Amino acid sequence: MLATVQRVSRAEVIIDGQVFSSIKRGCLLFVCFEESDSFEEVKEMTDKLIAFRMLDGPKGISSRSLKDSDEEVLIVSQFTLAAITNKGSKPSFHKAAKTDDAKLLYDKFVSEFKKTSLRIEEGKFGAFMEINLVNTGPVTFNFKT
């Protein structure tokens, strides 16, 4: 499982010209599932992201986690994170999970986040989305299970 997390002052998902979901200050999570991923890895990634100190707090830079904050979270499925780009001039997506499997893993990931007290918004799995965001810092982290 792969995740790219960006700290944002705001972010929104637009589908067919309409705002589908949005957050104010928080984190935008782009997530991708690979063919070998399992529900256990989804739980591992969720726990990691919730506990990872990526937010600024009273103790300085990267001293606070999502679980210790009132930040909002926007979760967007992005299978292109699985792109293999080191050979040739065209990406390969052969490691990405099949659509049906990825959807089950995505739903599990979102449901794990919704068990927290955080405000969770999401994109629409499989849809063509426009993402507007204002990255703060800029701060971006990449994760892999």
Secondary structure, 3 states (H helix, E strand, C coil): CEEEEEEEEEEEEEECCEEEEEECCEEEEEEECECCCCHHHHHHHHHHHHHCEEEEECCEEEEEEHHHCCCEEEEEECHHHHCECCCCCCCECCCECCHHHHHHHHHHHHHHHHCCCCEEEECCCCCCCEEEEEEEEEEEEEEEC
